[in-house]
Amino acid sequence: MPRAVRSRLPVLQKAPTGISGFDDITGGGVPRGRPTLVCGSAGCGKSLFALEFLIRGATQFGENGVVMTFEETAEDIRKNVASLGFDVDQLIADKKLVIDFVKVDRNEIEENGEYDLEGLFIRLAHAIQTVGAKRVVLDTIETLFSGLSNQAILRSELRRLFGWLKEREMTTIITGERGDGQLTRQGLEEYVSDCVVLLDHRVVGQISTRRLRVVKYRGSTHGTNEYPFLIDEEGISVLPITSSGLDYEVSPERVTSGVEGVDQMLGGPGYYRGSTVLLTGTAGTGKSSMAAQLARSTCARGERCLYFSFEESPAQILRNMKSIGIDLAPFVRKNLLRFHTTRPTVHGLEMHLVRMHKLIAEFKPTVVMVDPISNMRAAGTLDESTNMLVRLVDFLRKSNILGFLISLSAQGKAIESTDEGLSSMVDTWLLLRDVESNGERNRLLYILKSRGMAHSNQVREFLITPGGIRLVDAYLGEAGVLTGSARLAQEAREAREAQLAAEEVERKRLALDHRRKSTEAQIEALRAAYHAELEEFERIAAGETERRQEAERIRQAMARSRRITGTPALNGRK
Amino acid sequence: MKKDSPRRKAAPKATAKRTTKSPEVPDDAWNLRLYVAGQTPKSLAAFSNLKRLCEEHLAGRYHIEVIDLLKHPELAQNDQIVALPTLVRKLPEPIKRIVGDLSKTERVIVGMDIAKLDAI
């Protein structure tokens, strides 16, 4: 925020109203020390707006206030704001607030000659002095015009009054009834030129919506849209759609989707924390089951999960999810999982949104589910429901809450689009669809987009089993993706083929074994023959040696016998 | 308008008590309150117009209380004073208010029901 830079420049000082949302639109509140005109038709909440400004000023910002009311008595005001939890009596007792009821009844007043409204100035000055007020509310000062007839005097006096308030640097809210063709009946906008806020209360299709628009804000930028607002037990809440901007923090942390297969398809760890996941699908494709699975894994981590259901009651969800093995009841008991179930048409979209805001702020979940977003349209127009959802998504992102939005896509429509036009808003978009083939419907899941993660481009078959959701690879056959029994047949065929192949290998292995054995037998036989020959050879060789030795022995024996009969020399001579 | 002194004129019409007790106003006398803010031309005009009128029509039976709101701002709320000057007829009831400098005497007479009284 360039606040520091701004404060050095002589820019318009603003006084926060404390009205949630309004200060966001106006960048800080109403112009400080100047009058602001709040106008609108009867029952649009302008008095309440003014009073809340005053009371919050006194209670939250240390600026005491004076309300000069021309229509309601002090007692009425006390009662009106008591229902919103403001204790006016205490504020009055603490000298923080003054209520001055100005009664101007034409029947009781006669005009005669020249007069001015000095009495009003004196009363106001006195009230301001009593509490040291910084804020003033003039609740429907136009009532003076019905009580007094001299328009010329009234107009000049009003002009003087606004100047007087400005001089005293009173942050003032003046309320005015909406007139024909102009903002107020008496053209007060002519006098109050600094800031004009228009409130409106419209009923469309029997559902009422209050709206607020900053018509003019001199010297300041402001949101120019019409912002829905509502009045509930905590006062006015304006719901700015654009005030949040896109400057929220993001988390690199990933959380599981609750389904292993989906995590795998998302590249491992699952969704980013604080991201927005959209799950679209036709009827009966298992959208709620996906949500339940996510709820279970969230609660199992000890985190909180808030489930907005616009179709089923909590008991129904619990029962149905139990049938697929997801028992959520323990988490509900541990207050980790909370269901909030309403019909979309119970109240307008704004009310839904604010209730969601409040519940989220109160329960502090890390995962919020909306099941389904597609029938929010029943509570308004398509545009309005888109607006509302965009704001919801913004809010969830800002709060770093994982938003899991379920949308029912109508049969026969382009499946890759949502009526709500949310597709560009979400971070991860899962699509569930069913394929009809071979007389059966089977579910397929794929990821249309997932920002910031490497995700699978595959179509997986999505099975809802008694043990929860399971993803299996879809088979791509000649006729396209095979699912269901076609996939089973394919699986069986492949199993059979695999078995045959295994058998073939075994057979070959056995044959080889045989071959090895026969080879070994042959080797053995050859070796035996060789041994036999070797033995034979050795035997012969041994016999030959023996024979030679015998011969030598005989020769020596003969020689010896010859020497006995004659000398060898004689023998030679002969 | 008669030229007689107001006191004498009132005497035959009303009770003797009222005439005689001119400084101490009787219980059923006219109780008039004039709210002003300082000595402005308008407030001075209003006072003199009122005084003259009362002397003419209500001599001895009226009591005028002038309240300067600059001095007593807290009194403005009680009588629901918005415009100044304001004349409030506290008595006789019902309470009536006239705002302005009372320059249109005829209308003051009608507005305050003085004419009715005169007719008695």
Interface residues (C-beta under 8 A of the other chain):
Chain A: D100 V102 K103 V104 E108 I109 E110 E111 N112 G113 E114 Y115 D116 L117 E118 G119 L120 I122 R123 A125 H126 L144 G147 L148
Chain B: Y35 A37 K42 A45 A46 N49 L69 L70 P73 E74 A76 Q77 Q80 I81 V82 A83 L84 P85 T86 I95 K96 R97 I98 V99 G100 D101 L102 S103 K104 R107 V108 G111
